Amino acid sequence: MNMTYFIFFLAIVVGTLIITHWAAERSKTTHQFYVASGSLTGFQNGMAIAGDFISAASFLGIAGLVAFYGYDGFLYATGFLVSYIILLFLIAEPVHRLGNYTVGDVIAARFPGRRIRFMVAVIGILISILYMIPQLVASGLLIRLLLGVDYSASVWIIGILMTVYVVFGGMVATSWVQIIKTVLLMSGTLLLVFILLSWIKWDIPVLWNQATDKSPLGEQFFHPGNLFDHPLETLSLTLSLILGTSGLPHILIRFLTVKNASGARISVMSATWIIGLFYLMTLVLGIGAIALVGWDSLMQADASGNLTALLLAGVLGGDFLVAFVMAVAFATIIAVVTGLIFAATSSFAHDIYFHIFKNKQADEKEQLFVARITAVVVGFLSIFLSLGMEESNVAFLVSLTFSVAAATIFPLLLFTFYWKRFNSSGAYTGLVTGFFVSIVLVGLGPEGFSVFSLYNPGIIAIPCGFIGAVAGTFLTKKQHDEHFEEITVRIHTGNGGR
C-alpha cells in the first residue's frame, strides 16, 4: 500500500465523517433531513448541483474517451453541458414551486392519486440505482489502486461509507459534501491543467501535434466518427445526454433546497458555469494524456480508459500528484453516490411509505427511521449490482441511465407543467412505454435489435416515451383538470405555493 495514497484517502474520509457528524445534529426533522430546511443560497446550491452532477464517470471516463476517440469523446461533455439550458428555462422553477421533498410531490400537485406517485417513485428509484452502478464501478477501480485491495472489497468500502453519510447526515451532509467536492474537483483539475500547460511551455499547438502523432487515429483525432460508426448513434447519444439531465431525480430534488425561485435560477446558472469550465478542462486533460502518456501505455494500463487522468498525473507529478488526483476523484464519488442514495431513499420513504403505505399517518420519528433503513437497503443493493461490472467504461454506463431518464421523467414533467390536455392516463402510458422500451433496447443491444444497431437507444426510446404519453392522453376521454390552472399560476408567479 502506497502511504501517500492512503494519507490522502484517510483525509477525505475523516473530513466527510466530520461533516456528517455536524449535519446529524441538524437533521432532526423531515424538513431538515429531506431538503436541509431550504437553507442553501443559490450559489451554494449551484455548487452542490455541480458536485452532484460531475460524476466519477465524467472525471475518469470522459478524459479516457477523449484520449482514445478524440472529438467523439468530447460529445459526452457537450451533451451534459447543453442539458442545463433546458433545465434552466423549462424545469428548475416549476419543480421548486410545486415540490416539497421529491419528484413525486411535483407530479402530485397536478395528479394527486396514489398510483401515479407510486410509479414516479419506483422509476426514480430505478434510475438512481442504474446511475449508482457506474459510480461504484469507478470507485472500485480507484480504491483498488489507492489501497491495494481487490475490486469487490473496494466497492464494499465506498458503498458502506456513502450509506453512512446519508443515514446520519441527510440532505445537510449530502449538500456540504457536494459543495466541498466541487471546490476540490475544480481546484484539482485546474492544477493538473496548469501543470500540463507548463510542461509543454504553454505551447498549445505542440500539444495538438503530439496528440495526433501519438494517436493511431492521426489527423482524424480531431474529427467526428471515431467512437461511433453511424451518425445516428452520435445523435442518439447527444439527445439522451441533453434531455436526460432534466429527468434525473437526484438533480431535480436539489431545487427544493433553496428558499425561492430566484435561488433555483441562480443554482442552475452557477452550476452551468462550473460544469462548463470543468468539461473544457477534461478536454485538455484527454488530449494531454494521449500526447504525453501515449496510446500504448494507456491501453496497457486500462483499456476502458477510466484511469487516464491518473496516468497523466503520474507523468506530470509522480506519486504525490497521483494521490491528490485520486483524492479528488474519491471526493467526486462520495458526493455523487451520496446524492443518488439520498434520491432513492426519499422516493421510497416519503412517496411510497409515508403517502401510500401509511396514508400520511406516520410521525416525524417514524419517517426518519424508515428513511434511514431505506438508505441502508438501497446502498447494499447497489453494491451487489456493481460487483460484476468491473470491465465496463463508466461514461458509457452513464449514457444509458440518461436515456432512461429522458424517456420517462422528462416527458412527464414537461407535459405536466405545460400541456393542459395531458391527463393521468397519459402519464401512466408515457412512463411505462419510455421505461420498457429503454430497458428492452439496452438489454438486447445492437446485436439483438439489428434493425437499428444502436448502443445508445435514446433516439428510439425518448420519442416512444413522448408518443406513449400523447397516445394515452388522446385515447382516453377528455376530463376537466381542476389542477392545471392552479399549477400554471404557481409555476409562473409562485402564488398559491411556497
C-alpha positions as CSV (number, residue, x, y, z in Angstrom):
1,M,0.0,0.0,0.0
2,N,1.4,3.4,-1.0
3,M,1.3,5.5,2.2
4,T,0.9,8.8,0.2
5,Y,-2.2,7.5,-1.4
6,F,-3.5,6.2,2.0
7,I,-3.0,9.5,3.8
8,F,-5.0,11.4,1.1
9,F,-7.7,8.7,1.3
10,L,-7.8,9.0,5.1
11,A,-8.0,12.8,5.0
12,I,-11.1,12.7,2.7
13,V,-12.8,10.0,4.8
14,V,-12.2,11.8,8.1
15,G,-13.2,15.2,6.6
16,T,-16.5,13.8,5.3
17,L,-17.3,12.0,8.5
18,I,-16.8,15.2,10.4
19,I,-19.3,16.9,8.1
20,T,-21.7,14.1,8.6
21,H,-21.4,14.3,12.4
22,W,-22.1,18.1,12.2
23,A,-25.0,17.5,9.8
24,A,-26.6,14.8,12.0
25,E,-27.3,17.5,14.7
26,R,-29.2,19.4,12.0
27,S,-31.2,16.6,10.6
28,K,-33.7,16.0,13.4
29,T,-36.9,16.7,11.4
30,T,-38.1,15.5,8.0
31,H,-37.8,19.1,6.6
32,Q,-34.2,19.2,7.6
33,F,-33.4,15.6,6.5
34,Y,-35.0,15.9,3.1
35,V,-34.3,19.4,1.9
36,A,-31.9,20.9,4.5
37,S,-34.8,23.2,5.6
38,G,-34.4,25.1,2.3
39,S,-31.4,26.9,3.8
40,L,-28.9,26.9,0.9
41,T,-28.3,30.0,-1.1
42,G,-28.5,29.9,-4.9
43,F,-24.7,29.8,-5.3
44,Q,-24.2,27.2,-2.6
45,N,-26.9,25.0,-4.2
46,G,-25.3,25.6,-7.6
47,M,-22.0,24.2,-6.3
48,A,-23.9,21.3,-4.8
49,I,-25.6,20.6,-8.1
50,A,-22.3,20.6,-9.9
51,G,-20.9,18.3,-7.2
52,D,-23.9,16.0,-7.6
53,F,-23.7,16.1,-11.4
54,I,-20.0,15.9,-12.2
55,S,-19.5,12.2,-11.5
56,A,-16.6,9.9,-11.4
57,A,-17.7,8.8,-14.8
58,S,-17.1,12.3,-16.0
59,F,-13.8,12.8,-14.3
60,L,-12.4,9.4,-15.1
61,G,-14.3,8.2,-18.1
62,I,-14.5,11.3,-20.3
63,A,-10.8,12.0,-20.1
64,G,-10.2,8.5,-21.3
65,L,-12.8,8.7,-24.1
66,V,-11.2,12.0,-25.4
67,A,-7.7,10.3,-25.3
68,F,-8.9,7.3,-27.2
69,Y,-11.5,8.8,-29.6
70,G,-10.7,12.5,-29.8
71,Y,-13.6,14.6,-30.9
72,D,-16.3,11.9,-30.3
73,G,-15.2,11.5,-26.7
74,F,-15.9,15.2,-26.0
75,L,-19.5,14.7,-27.2
76,Y,-20.3,13.3,-23.8
77,A,-19.2,16.6,-22.2
78,T,-21.0,18.9,-24.6
79,G,-24.3,16.9,-24.1
80,F,-24.0,17.2,-20.3
81,L,-23.5,21.0,-20.5
82,V,-26.2,21.8,-23.0
83,S,-28.7,20.0,-20.9
84,Y,-28.6,22.8,-18.3
85,I,-30.2,25.2,-20.8
86,I,-33.4,23.1,-20.8
87,L,-33.2,22.7,-17.1
88,L,-32.9,26.5,-16.6
89,F,-35.8,27.5,-18.9
90,L,-38.3,24.7,-18.5
91,I,-37.8,22.6,-15.4
92,A,-36.0,24.2,-12.4
93,E,-38.5,26.8,-11.2
94,P,-41.6,24.7,-11.7
95,V,-40.0,21.9,-9.7
96,H,-39.2,24.3,-6.9
97,R,-42.6,25.9,-6.8
98,L,-44.6,22.6,-7.0
99,G,-42.4,20.2,-4.9
100,N,-41.8,19.7,-1.2
101,Y,-39.4,16.8,-0.9
102,T,-39.5,14.6,-4.1
103,V,-40.3,14.5,-7.8
104,G,-43.4,12.5,-6.7
105,D,-44.6,15.7,-4.8
106,V,-44.2,17.7,-8.0
107,I,-46.3,15.4,-10.1
108,A,-48.9,15.0,-7.3
109,A,-49.5,18.8,-7.5
110,R,-51.5,18.1,-10.7
111,F,-52.2,14.3,-10.4
112,P,-52.8,13.7,-6.7
113,G,-53.6,10.0,-7.0
114,R,-51.5,7.3,-5.2
115,R,-50.8,5.2,-8.3
116,I,-49.1,7.9,-10.2
117,R,-47.0,8.9,-7.2
118,F,-46.0,5.2,-6.8
119,M,-45.0,4.8,-10.4
120,V,-42.9,8.0,-10.4
121,A,-41.2,6.9,-7.1
122,V,-40.4,3.4,-8.5
123,I,-38.9,4.7,-11.7
124,G,-37.0,7.4,-9.8
125,I,-35.5,4.7,-7.6
126,L,-34.5,2.5,-10.6
127,I,-32.9,5.5,-12.3
128,S,-30.9,6.3,-9.2
129,I,-29.7,2.7,-8.8
130,L,-28.8,2.5,-12.5
131,Y,-26.8,5.7,-12.2
132,M,-25.2,4.5,-9.0
133,I,-23.7,1.4,-10.6
134,P,-21.1,3.2,-12.8
135,Q,-20.1,5.4,-9.8
136,L,-19.4,2.4,-7.7
137,V,-17.5,0.7,-10.6
138,A,-15.3,3.8,-10.8
139,S,-14.9,3.8,-7.0
140,G,-13.8,0.1,-7.1
141,L,-11.1,0.8,-9.7
142,L,-9.9,3.9,-7.7
143,I,-9.8,2.3,-4.3
144,R,-8.1,-0.7,-5.7
145,L,-5.3,1.5,-6.8
146,L,-5.3,3.6,-3.7
147,L,-5.3,0.9,-1.1
148,G,-4.2,-2.1,-3.0
149,V,-7.3,-4.2,-2.2
150,D,-9.3,-6.1,-4.8
151,Y,-12.2,-4.6,-6.8
152,S,-15.0,-6.2,-4.7
153,A,-13.6,-5.0,-1.4
154,S,-13.2,-1.5,-2.9
155,V,-16.9,-1.4,-3.9
156,W,-17.9,-2.5,-0.4
157,I,-15.7,0.2,1.2
158,I,-17.1,3.0,-0.8
159,G,-20.7,1.7,-0.7
160,I,-20.8,1.4,3.1
161,L,-19.2,4.9,3.5
162,M,-21.8,6.5,1.3
163,T,-24.6,4.8,3.1
164,V,-23.3,6.1,6.4
165,Y,-23.3,9.7,5.1
166,V,-27.0,9.5,4.1
167,V,-28.2,7.6,7.1
168,F,-26.8,10.1,9.6
169,G,-26.4,13.4,7.8
170,G,-29.4,13.6,5.4
171,M,-29.6,16.4,2.9
172,V,-27.4,18.7,5.0
173,A,-24.5,16.3,4.9
174,T,-25.1,15.5,1.3
175,S,-25.2,19.1,0.2
176,W,-22.0,20.1,2.0
177,V,-20.1,17.0,0.9
178,Q,-21.1,18.0,-2.7
179,I,-20.0,21.6,-2.2
180,I,-16.6,20.7,-0.8
181,K,-16.2,18.1,-3.6
182,T,-16.8,20.8,-6.2
183,V,-14.1,23.0,-4.6
184,L,-11.7,20.1,-4.6
185,L,-12.6,19.0,-8.1
186,M,-12.3,22.4,-9.7
187,S,-9.1,23.3,-7.9
188,G,-7.5,19.9,-8.5
189,T,-8.4,19.8,-12.2
190,L,-7.3,23.3,-12.7
191,L,-3.9,22.5,-11.0
192,L,-3.5,19.5,-13.3
193,V,-4.2,21.6,-16.4
194,F,-1.8,24.3,-15.3
195,I,1.0,21.7,-14.7
196,L,0.2,20.2,-18.1
197,L,0.4,23.5,-19.9
198,S,3.6,24.4,-18.0
199,W,5.1,21.0,-19.0
200,I,4.7,22.0,-22.7
201,K,5.7,25.6,-22.0
202,W,2.2,26.8,-22.8
203,D,2.7,26.0,-26.5
204,I,-0.8,24.5,-27.2
205,P,-0.2,23.7,-30.9
206,V,2.7,21.4,-29.8
207,L,0.2,19.5,-27.6
208,W,-2.2,19.2,-30.5
209,N,0.5,17.9,-32.8
210,Q,1.8,15.4,-30.3
211,A,-1.7,14.1,-29.8
212,T,-2.2,13.4,-33.5
213,D,1.3,11.9,-33.7
214,K,0.8,9.5,-30.7
215,S,-2.8,8.5,-31.5
216,P,-3.4,5.8,-34.1
217,L,-6.2,7.9,-35.4
218,G,-3.7,10.5,-36.7
219,E,-5.3,13.7,-38.1
220,Q,-8.8,12.0,-37.7
221,F,-8.3,12.5,-33.9
222,F,-9.9,16.0,-34.1
223,H,-12.7,14.9,-36.5
224,P,-16.0,13.2,-35.8
225,G,-16.7,9.5,-36.5
226,N,-14.1,7.8,-34.2
227,L,-16.3,6.4,-31.5
228,F,-19.4,5.5,-33.4
229,D,-19.7,4.1,-36.9
230,H,-23.0,5.7,-37.7
231,P,-24.1,9.4,-37.3
232,L,-27.4,8.2,-35.9
233,E,-25.5,6.7,-32.9
234,T,-24.0,10.1,-32.3
235,L,-27.3,11.8,-32.5
236,S,-28.9,9.3,-30.2
237,L,-26.2,9.7,-27.5
238,T,-26.4,13.5,-27.7
239,L,-30.2,13.5,-27.4
240,S,-30.0,11.3,-24.3
241,L,-27.4,13.5,-22.6
242,I,-29.2,16.8,-23.4
243,L,-32.7,15.6,-22.3
244,G,-31.7,13.1,-19.6
245,T,-30.4,15.6,-17.0
246,S,-34.0,17.0,-16.7
247,G,-35.2,13.5,-15.7
248,L,-32.6,12.7,-13.0
249,P,-34.3,12.7,-9.6
250,H,-31.0,13.4,-7.6
251,I,-30.6,16.7,-9.7
252,L,-34.3,17.7,-9.6
253,I,-34.6,17.4,-5.8
254,R,-31.7,19.9,-5.4
255,F,-34.1,22.7,-6.5
256,L,-36.1,22.0,-3.3
257,T,-33.2,23.0,-1.0
258,V,-33.4,26.8,-1.8
259,K,-35.9,29.3,-0.4
260,N,-37.3,30.8,-3.5
261,A,-37.5,30.6,-7.3
262,S,-34.7,33.1,-7.7
263,G,-32.5,30.8,-5.7
264,A,-33.4,27.9,-8.1
265,R,-32.4,30.1,-11.1
266,I,-29.1,31.1,-9.6
267,S,-28.5,27.5,-8.8
268,V,-28.8,26.4,-12.4
269,M,-26.7,29.3,-13.7
270,S,-23.9,28.8,-11.2
271,A,-23.9,25.0,-11.9
272,T,-23.7,25.7,-15.6
273,W,-20.6,27.8,-15.4
274,I,-18.9,25.4,-13.1
275,I,-19.8,22.4,-15.2
276,G,-18.8,24.1,-18.5
277,L,-15.3,25.1,-17.1
278,F,-14.8,21.6,-15.8
279,Y,-15.6,19.9,-19.2
280,L,-13.3,22.2,-21.0
281,M,-10.5,21.1,-18.7
282,T,-11.3,17.4,-19.3
283,L,-10.9,18.1,-23.0
284,V,-7.4,19.4,-22.3
285,L,-6.5,16.5,-20.0
286,G,-7.7,13.9,-22.5
287,I,-5.6,15.4,-25.3
288,G,-2.6,15.8,-22.9
289,A,-2.9,12.1,-21.9
290,I,-2.6,10.8,-25.4
291,A,0.2,13.3,-26.1
292,L,2.3,12.6,-23.0
293,V,1.4,9.2,-21.8
294,G,0.8,7.6,-25.3
295,W,-1.7,5.2,-26.7
296,D,0.2,2.0,-25.9
297,S,0.7,3.0,-22.2
298,L,-3.0,4.0,-21.8
299,M,-4.2,0.8,-23.4
300,Q,-1.9,-1.4,-21.4
301,A,-2.9,0.2,-18.1
302,D,-6.6,0.2,-18.7
303,A,-8.3,-0.4,-22.0
304,S,-11.6,1.1,-20.7
305,G,-9.9,4.5,-20.3
306,N,-11.1,5.0,-16.7
307,L,-7.5,5.6,-15.4
308,T,-6.4,8.1,-18.0
309,A,-6.4,11.1,-15.7
310,L,-4.4,9.3,-13.1
311,L,-1.8,8.1,-15.6
312,L,-1.4,11.6,-16.8
313,A,-0.9,12.9,-13.2
314,G,1.8,10.2,-12.8
315,V,3.7,11.6,-15.7
316,L,3.3,15.2,-14.7
317,G,3.9,15.0,-11.0
318,G,4.7,11.5,-9.7
319,D,3.1,9.8,-6.7
320,F,2.1,13.0,-4.9
321,L,0.1,14.4,-7.8
322,V,-1.5,11.0,-8.5
323,A,-2.5,10.8,-4.8
324,F,-4.0,14.3,-5.0
325,V,-6.0,13.5,-8.1
326,M,-7.2,10.2,-6.6
327,A,-8.4,12.1,-3.5
328,V,-10.3,14.5,-5.8
329,A,-11.8,11.5,-7.7
330,F,-12.7,9.8,-4.4
331,A,-14.4,13.0,-3.2
332,T,-16.3,13.1,-6.5
333,I,-17.6,9.5,-6.0
334,I,-18.6,10.4,-2.4
335,A,-20.7,13.3,-3.5
336,V,-22.5,11.7,-6.4
337,V,-23.2,8.3,-4.8
338,T,-24.4,10.1,-1.6
339,G,-26.8,12.2,-3.8
340,L,-28.1,9.1,-5.6
341,I,-28.7,7.1,-2.4
342,F,-30.5,10.1,-1.0
343,A,-32.8,10.5,-4.0
344,A,-33.8,6.8,-3.9
345,T,-34.2,6.9,-0.2
346,S,-36.5,10.0,-0.2
347,S,-38.6,8.5,-3.1
348,F,-39.3,5.3,-1.1
349,A,-39.6,6.8,2.4
350,H,-41.6,9.9,1.5
351,D,-43.6,8.8,-1.5
352,I,-44.2,5.1,-1.0
353,Y,-44.1,4.6,2.7
354,F,-45.5,7.9,4.1
355,H,-48.0,8.7,1.4
356,I,-49.1,5.3,0.2
357,F,-48.5,2.7,2.9
358,K,-49.2,5.0,5.9
359,N,-51.6,7.4,4.2
360,K,-49.7,10.3,5.8
361,Q,-50.3,8.9,9.3
362,A,-46.6,8.5,10.3
363,D,-44.9,10.8,12.8
364,E,-41.6,12.5,12.2
365,K,-39.6,9.9,14.2
366,E,-41.1,7.0,12.2
367,Q,-40.5,8.7,8.9
368,L,-36.9,9.4,9.7
369,F,-36.4,5.8,10.9
370,V,-37.8,4.4,7.6
371,A,-35.7,6.8,5.5
372,R,-32.5,5.6,7.2
373,I,-33.4,1.9,6.8
374,T,-34.2,2.6,3.2
375,A,-30.8,4.2,2.7
376,V,-29.1,1.0,4.0
377,V,-31.1,-1.2,1.7
378,V,-30.5,0.9,-1.4
379,G,-26.8,1.2,-0.6
380,F,-26.4,-2.6,-0.3
381,L,-28.5,-3.3,-3.4
382,S,-26.3,-1.0,-5.5
383,I,-23.2,-2.7,-4.1
384,F,-24.3,-6.1,-5.2
385,L,-25.3,-4.9,-8.7
386,S,-21.9,-3.2,-9.2
387,L,-19.7,-6.2,-8.3
388,G,-19.9,-7.7,-11.8
389,M,-19.3,-4.5,-13.9
390,E,-15.6,-4.1,-13.5
391,E,-14.7,-4.0,-17.2
392,S,-17.3,-1.5,-18.3
393,N,-16.5,2.1,-19.3
394,V,-18.3,4.1,-16.7
395,A,-19.1,7.0,-19.1
396,F,-21.0,4.6,-21.4
397,L,-23.0,3.2,-18.4
398,V,-24.0,6.8,-17.5
399,S,-25.3,7.5,-21.0
400,L,-27.7,4.5,-20.7
401,T,-29.1,5.9,-17.5
402,F,-29.6,9.3,-19.1
403,S,-31.6,7.6,-21.9
404,V,-34.0,6.0,-19.4
405,A,-34.4,9.4,-17.5
406,A,-35.0,11.3,-20.8
407,A,-37.7,8.7,-21.9
408,T,-39.6,8.7,-18.7
409,I,-39.4,11.5,-16.1
410,F,-38.6,14.3,-18.6
411,P,-41.7,13.9,-20.8
412,L,-43.8,13.5,-17.7
413,L,-42.5,16.8,-16.2
414,L,-42.8,18.7,-19.5
415,F,-46.4,17.7,-20.2
416,T,-47.4,18.1,-16.5
417,F,-46.2,21.7,-16.5
418,Y,-47.2,22.9,-19.9
419,W,-49.9,20.8,-21.6
420,K,-53.5,21.4,-20.5
421,R,-55.0,18.3,-22.2
422,F,-52.5,15.9,-20.5
423,N,-54.1,13.5,-18.1
424,S,-53.2,10.8,-15.6
425,S,-53.7,8.1,-18.3
426,G,-51.1,9.8,-20.5
427,A,-48.8,10.0,-17.5
428,Y,-49.0,6.2,-16.9
429,T,-48.6,5.2,-20.5
430,G,-45.7,7.6,-21.1
431,L,-43.8,6.3,-18.0
432,V,-44.4,2.6,-18.9
433,T,-43.6,3.0,-22.6
434,G,-40.4,5.0,-22.1
435,F,-39.1,2.8,-19.4
436,F,-40.0,-0.5,-21.1
437,V,-38.5,0.5,-24.5
438,S,-35.3,1.8,-22.9
439,I,-34.7,-1.3,-20.9
440,V,-35.5,-3.7,-23.7
441,L,-33.2,-1.9,-26.2
442,V,-30.4,-1.7,-23.6
443,G,-30.8,-5.4,-22.8
444,L,-30.9,-6.5,-26.4
445,G,-28.0,-4.3,-27.5
446,P,-27.2,-3.6,-31.2
447,E,-26.8,-7.3,-32.0
448,G,-30.2,-8.3,-30.6
449,F,-32.0,-5.4,-32.4
450,S,-30.3,-5.4,-35.7
451,V,-32.9,-3.1,-37.4
452,F,-31.3,-0.1,-35.7
453,S,-28.0,-1.5,-34.4
454,L,-27.7,1.2,-31.7
455,Y,-25.6,1.1,-28.5
456,N,-27.4,4.2,-27.3
457,P,-31.2,3.7,-27.5
458,G,-32.2,7.3,-26.8
459,I,-33.3,8.2,-30.3
460,I,-35.8,5.4,-30.2
461,A,-36.7,5.3,-26.5
462,I,-37.2,9.0,-26.0
463,P,-39.7,9.5,-28.8
464,C,-41.5,6.4,-27.6
465,G,-41.9,8.0,-24.1
466,F,-43.4,11.1,-25.6
467,I,-45.6,9.2,-28.0
468,G,-46.8,6.9,-25.2
469,A,-47.8,10.0,-23.2
470,V,-49.6,11.6,-26.1
471,A,-51.4,8.4,-27.2
472,G,-52.5,7.7,-23.6
473,T,-53.9,11.2,-23.3
474,F,-55.9,11.2,-26.6
475,L,-57.1,7.7,-26.3
476,T,-59.0,8.5,-23.1
477,K,-61.9,10.7,-22.5
478,K,-61.1,14.4,-22.1
479,Q,-61.6,15.3,-18.4
480,H,-61.9,18.6,-16.6
481,D,-58.5,19.3,-15.0
482,E,-59.1,21.4,-11.9
483,H,-55.4,21.4,-11.0
484,F,-53.8,22.7,-14.2
485,E,-54.9,26.3,-13.8
486,E,-53.7,26.3,-10.3
487,I,-50.3,24.9,-11.0
488,T,-49.9,27.2,-14.0
489,V,-50.3,30.2,-11.7
490,R,-47.9,28.6,-9.2
491,I,-45.3,27.9,-11.8
492,H,-45.3,31.4,-13.3
493,T,-45.9,33.5,-10.2
494,G,-45.3,31.4,-7.1
495,N,-48.7,32.4,-5.7
496,G,-50.5,29.5,-4.0
497,G,-47.3,27.6,-3.4
498,R,-44.3,28.1,-1.2
